[in-house]
């Protein structure tokens, strides 16, 4: 069974075009294949210069992102865990958790993908109502 990754913030292609490509994005290009756009059932918040998605089962909330099929998941996920500062070696509670979530692809197919889910309080954060970090206003 293939491993998938859903990215919704600074690792998306258009985000990389606006800024200097970072090392993790280059690793993503090298060790994964872009399947296309997808949607996660979640709310999206502006944490700082980057977003955080929090799963929410309300049908009104969708987060837009990209789905990648991973060719070397162990290598890539270990590097992305460092980038997202989660997993072994990071103080708990980490800002993000890497969890498997259901993602709906553009063609309606549903895949299970790794997602970095925001893991801190959201009370003081601004919600991105569009669900799209790259188009924060409607």
VEXPATI-443808 format. One line per field, with one value per residue (C-alpha): residue number from 1; residue in one letter; y negated, x, z negated. Coordinates in nm, 4 decimals. Example, Ala and Ser with C-alpha at 12.3 -4.5 7.8 and 13.67 -1.06 7.14 Angstrom:
<pts>
nr: c(1/2)
rest: c(a/s)
north: c(0.4500/0.1060)
east: c(1.2300/1.3670)
up: c(-0.7800/-0.7140)
</pts>
This chain:
<pts>
nr: c(1/2/3/4/5/6/7/8/9/10/11/12/13/14/15/16/17/18/19/20/21/22/23/24/25/26/27/28/29/30/31/32/33/34/35/36/37/38/39/40/41/42/43/44/45/46/47/48/49/50/51/52/53/54/55/56/57/58/59/60/61/62/63/64/65/66/67/68/69/70/71/72/73/74/75/76/77/78/79/80/81/82/83/84/85/86/87/88/89/90/91/92/93/94/95/96/97/98/99/100/101/102/103/104/105/106/107/108/109/110/111/112/113/114/115/116/117/118/119/120/121/122/123/124/125/126/127/128/129/130/131/132/133/134/135/136/137/138)
rest: c(x/x/x/x/x/x/x/x/x/x/x/x/x/x/x/x/x/x/x/x/x/x/x/x/x/x/x/x/x/x/x/x/x/x/x/x/x/x/x/x/x/x/x/x/x/x/x/x/x/x/x/x/x/x/x/x/x/x/x/x/x/x/x/x/x/x/x/x/x/x/x/x/x/x/x/x/x/x/x/x/x/x/x/x/x/x/x/x/x/x/x/x/x/x/x/x/x/x/x/x/x/x/x/x/x/x/x/x/x/x/x/x/x/x/x/x/x/x/x/x/x/x/x/x/x/x/x/x/x/x/x/x/x/x/x/x/x/x)
north: c(0.0000/-0.3380/-0.6087/-0.9529/-1.2947/-1.5929/-1.9377/-2.2552/-2.5329/-2.6300/-2.3048/-2.3599/-2.4307/-2.7839/-2.8721/-2.7645/-2.9795/-3.2868/-3.2151/-3.0551/-2.6786/-2.5143/-2.1897/-1.9901/-2.1004/-1.9871/-1.6494/-1.6263/-1.6820/-1.4233/-1.1487/-1.1934/-1.2397/-1.5044/-1.3452/-1.6757/-1.8816/-1.7396/-1.8453/-1.7644/-1.7892/-2.0485/-2.4124/-2.6150/-2.8744/-3.1259/-3.0295/-3.2747/-3.3016/-2.9435/-2.7654/-2.4905/-2.2535/-2.1128/-1.8241/-1.9156/-1.6947/-1.9851/-1.9600/-2.3337/-2.3145/-2.2002/-2.2635/-2.2782/-2.1265/-1.8931/-1.5166/-1.3430/-0.9737/-0.8973/-0.6839/-0.6701/-0.7359/-0.6530/-0.8957/-1.1750/-1.1548/-1.1584/-1.4835/-1.6352/-1.5466/-1.7569/-2.0414/-2.0341/-1.9862/-1.6808/-1.3286/-1.1915/-1.4506/-1.7381/-1.8680/-1.7608/-1.8800/-1.9362/-2.2055/-1.9435/-1.5763/-1.3595/-1.1673/-0.9644/-1.1435/-1.0898/-1.3188/-1.3700/-1.4029/-1.6215/-1.3170/-1.2275/-0.9364/-0.9202/-0.8280/-0.8000/-1.0332/-1.1590/-1.5115/-1.7437/-1.8480/-2.1512/-2.0475/-2.3688/-2.5827/-2.7728/-3.0218/-3.3183/-3.2237/-3.3752/-3.1217/-3.1169/-3.0896/-2.9949/-2.6866/-2.7758/-2.9169/-3.0530/-3.2326/-3.3504/-3.5824/-3.5043)
east: c(0.0000/0.1506/0.2311/0.0825/0.1529/-0.0832/0.0807/-0.1232/0.1243/0.4828/0.5654/0.3060/0.4406/0.3027/0.4375/0.7813/0.7601/0.7035/1.0019/1.3415/1.2927/1.3799/1.5673/1.2580/1.0703/1.3659/1.3592/0.9868/1.0447/1.3227/1.1490/0.7787/0.5412/0.2711/-0.0724/-0.2608/-0.4844/-0.6755/-0.8933/-0.8767/-1.1828/-1.0357/-1.0157/-0.7103/-0.5427/-0.2635/-0.0044/0.2690/0.3968/0.2725/-0.0607/-0.1885/-0.4752/-0.6982/-0.9287/-1.2976/-1.5836/-1.8120/-1.8865/-1.8302/-1.4593/-1.2134/-0.8390/-0.6887/-0.3505/-0.1450/-0.1133/0.2176/0.2908/0.6097/0.8821/1.1071/0.8698/1.1101/1.3755/1.1387/0.9128/1.2122/1.3329/0.9854/0.9430/1.2538/1.1193/0.7850/0.9648/0.7672/0.8499/1.1384/1.3832/1.1360/0.9805/0.6244/0.3709/0.5072/0.3551/0.2492/0.1617/0.2053/-0.1214/-0.2953/-0.6043/-0.8555/-0.7944/-1.0384/-0.8669/-1.0032/-1.1550/-1.3483/-1.1236/-1.0355/-0.6826/-0.5254/-0.2275/0.0153/-0.0743/0.1036/-0.1829/-0.1514/-0.1240/-0.1414/-0.4375/-0.6157/-0.8099/-0.5887/-0.5267/-0.6911/-0.8871/-0.8238/-1.1869/-1.1097/-0.9221/-0.6433/-0.3177/-0.2282/-0.5632/-0.6372/-0.9241/-1.2300)
up: c(0.0000/0.0963/-0.1548/-0.0916/-0.2392/-0.2459/-0.2649/-0.3123/-0.3966/-0.3276/-0.1441/0.1293/0.4779/0.5087/0.1646/0.2805/0.5936/0.3755/0.1506/0.1791/0.1976/-0.1295/-0.1855/-0.2839/0.0260/0.2386/0.0590/0.1255/0.4972/0.5000/0.2985/0.3813/0.6749/0.6756/0.7251/0.7243/0.5025/0.2110/-0.0786/-0.4481/-0.6757/-0.9137/-1.0163/-0.9175/-1.1391/-1.0894/-1.3507/-1.2464/-0.8902/-0.8493/-0.9031/-1.1283/-1.0453/-1.3180/-1.2181/-1.2397/-1.1305/-1.0427/-0.6684/-0.6172/-0.6985/-0.4337/-0.4078/-0.0596/0.0067/0.2218/0.2039/0.2688/0.3079/0.1152/0.2748/-0.0314/-0.3224/-0.6069/-0.4825/-0.3891/-0.6950/-0.9307/-0.7684/-0.7668/-1.1349/-1.2036/-0.9856/-1.1723/-1.5101/-1.6097/-1.7124/-1.9171/-2.0464/-2.0644/-2.3860/-2.4447/-2.3561/-2.0070/-1.7876/-1.5316/-1.5329/-1.2242/-1.1901/-0.9216/-0.7925/-0.5118/-0.2153/0.0708/0.4092/0.6884/0.8609/0.5418/0.4439/0.0755/-0.0338/-0.3764/-0.4032/-0.6628/-0.7748/-1.0174/-1.2461/-1.4719/-1.8377/-2.0433/-2.1605/-1.8836/-2.0999/-2.0102/-1.6458/-1.3407/-1.1374/-0.7616/-0.6557/-0.2950/-0.4149/-0.1728/-0.3120/0.0328/0.0684/-0.2860/-0.1891/0.0167)
</pts>
